[in-house]
Amino acid sequence: MTASGASAQPHDATITYPGGLRARWRWAGSGQGPAVFALSEAGGTLVDHGSLVSADPEALCRAELLWDDSGLFIVKYGFHTYGLDARSGILRWSHRSATPLLAVVASPRLAHVIAQAEIETFALEPDGTVAWRIAHSDVVTEVELMGGRLVLTSFSGQVTALDPATGRPTG
């Protein structure tokens, strides 16, 4: 136990996604990267791409992962979005936002994933190119895919609905 009462040991979870995809997640607090990357359940090599973001990634929060239909793990980490090969973990592309990322959203009905940063929304193709991008005049605090629309709520409470395929405002 640490001084705050939290366990310093890594945590594990197994999650089943629609379509039967199962993933094992392992996470820990700051400074626990070596414990997280110490072993692989399947005996393969685990790759830590934290150094792509910072010389000292241990001081930062680890990433949130999302599975998409292109055989990629999409990772949001600070200002960066990464596309990793789902089987090997090899980095296929990366994209840097001007502001911190809030969420990465995907749907089997879209040909891209949507990355939502504080003041910009952009769609990333399977090869990492930007399909569309829009800037916002207020900080976005919430994003969700609802009723075929990308719904954004700003810090001031303004709600904006976008077509997730094109980024254009919807009526």
C-alpha positions in Angstrom: 0.0 0.0 0.0 1.2 3.5 -0.7 0.8 6.5 1.6 -2.5 7.4 0.0 -3.9 3.9 0.7 -3.9 2.8 -3.0 -2.3 -0.4 -4.1 1.0 0.0 -6.0 0.4 -3.4 -7.8 -0.8 -3.5 -11.4 -4.5 -4.2 -12.0 -5.9 -6.7 -14.5 -9.3 -6.9 -16.3 -10.7 -9.0 -19.1 -13.3 -7.3 -21.3 -15.5 -8.9 -24.0 -16.5 -6.5 -26.9 -19.3 -7.0 -29.4 -18.4 -9.6 -32.0 -16.6 -11.8 -29.5 -13.3 -9.9 -29.2 -11.8 -10.3 -25.8 -9.0 -8.1 -24.5 -6.9 -8.2 -21.3 -6.0 -4.9 -19.9 -3.3 -4.3 -17.4 -2.8 -0.9 -15.7 -1.0 0.7 -12.7 -0.3 4.1 -11.3 2.5 6.5 -12.1 6.0 4.9 -12.0 4.6 1.4 -12.4 5.3 0.9 -16.1 8.0 -1.8 -15.5 5.4 -3.9 -13.6 2.8 -3.4 -16.3 5.2 -4.4 -19.1 7.0 -7.2 -17.1 5.1 -10.1 -18.6 2.8 -11.2 -21.4 0.1 -13.8 -20.7 0.6 -15.2 -24.2 4.4 -15.2 -24.0 4.8 -12.5 -26.6 6.8 -9.3 -26.4 5.0 -6.2 -25.0 6.0 -2.9 -26.5 5.9 0.4 -24.6 5.5 3.4 -26.9 5.5 5.9 -24.0 8.8 7.4 -25.1 7.0 8.7 -28.3 5.2 11.2 -26.0 7.7 12.0 -23.3 11.3 11.2 -22.2 9.7 10.3 -18.9 6.4 8.6 -19.7 6.2 7.2 -16.2 5.1 10.6 -14.9 2.1 10.6 -17.3 -1.2 8.7 -17.4 -1.3 5.7 -19.6 -3.5 5.4 -22.6 -7.1 4.5 -23.3 -7.5 1.9 -26.0 -10.2 1.4 -28.6 -10.7 -1.4 -31.2 -11.8 -0.4 -34.7 -12.7 -2.4 -37.9 -9.4 -1.8 -39.6 -7.4 -4.1 -37.4 -6.0 -1.3 -35.3 -5.8 -0.5 -31.7 -6.4 3.3 -31.5 -4.7 4.9 -28.5 -5.3 8.4 -27.2 -2.5 9.6 -25.0 -2.3 13.3 -24.0 -2.1 15.2 -27.2 -1.5 12.1 -29.4 -3.6 9.5 -31.2 -1.8 6.3 -32.3 -2.8 3.6 -34.7 -1.2 0.3 -33.6 -1.4 -3.0 -35.5 -3.8 -5.0 -33.4 -1.9 -8.3 -33.6 1.7 -7.1 -33.3 1.5 -3.8 -31.5 3.7 -2.2 -34.2 3.0 1.6 -34.6 1.4 2.2 -38.0 0.8 5.9 -37.6 0.5 8.8 -35.1 -1.3 12.1 -35.1 -0.7 15.1 -32.8 -3.5 17.5 -31.7 -3.0 21.1 -30.7 -4.9 20.5 -27.4 -5.4 17.5 -25.1 -7.6 14.7 -26.4 -10.8 13.9 -24.6 -12.0 10.9 -26.5 -11.7 8.6 -29.5 -15.0 7.5 -31.1 -15.6 4.8 -33.6 -18.5 3.0 -35.3 -18.6 0.2 -37.8 -20.7 2.6 -39.9 -17.8 5.0 -40.3 -14.7 4.6 -42.5 -12.6 6.5 -39.9 -12.2 7.1 -36.2 -13.0 10.5 -34.7 -10.6 12.0 -32.2 -12.0 14.8 -30.0 -9.6 17.3 -28.5 -10.5 20.3 -26.4 -10.8 22.7 -29.3 -10.8 20.6 -32.4 -12.5 17.5 -33.8 -10.8 15.4 -36.5 -11.5 12.2 -38.4 -8.6 9.8 -39.0 -8.5 7.3 -41.8 -7.1 3.7 -41.3 -3.8 4.9 -42.8 -3.6 7.9 -40.3 -4.5 10.6 -42.8 -6.9 13.3 -41.7 -10.3 12.9 -43.5 -11.7 16.1 -42.0 -11.0 18.5 -39.2 -13.0 21.4 -37.6 -11.9 23.9 -34.9 -14.2 25.1 -32.1 -14.4 28.5 -30.5 -15.1 27.1 -27.0 -13.6 24.1 -25.1 -15.5 20.9 -25.8 -16.2 19.0 -22.5 -18.3 16.1 -23.8 -18.6 14.1 -27.0 -20.9 11.2 -27.9 -22.2 9.4 -31.0 -26.0 9.5 -30.7 -28.7 9.0 -33.3 -26.3 9.1 -36.2 -24.8 12.4 -35.0 -21.6 13.4 -33.2 -22.9 15.5 -30.3 -20.5 17.9 -28.7 -21.1 19.9 -25.5 -18.9 22.9 -24.8 -17.7 24.4 -21.5 -20.4 27.1 -21.8 -23.1 24.5 -22.4 -23.5 25.0 -26.1 -24.5 21.7 -27.9 -23.4 21.1 -31.5 -24.4 18.2 -33.7 -22.1 17.1 -36.5 -22.4 14.5 -39.3 -19.7 12.1 -38.1 -19.0 11.1 -41.8 -18.3 14.6 -43.0 -17.8 16.9 -39.9 -20.5 19.2 -41.3 -23.1 20.6 -38.9 -26.5 18.9 -38.9 -29.9 20.6 -38.7 
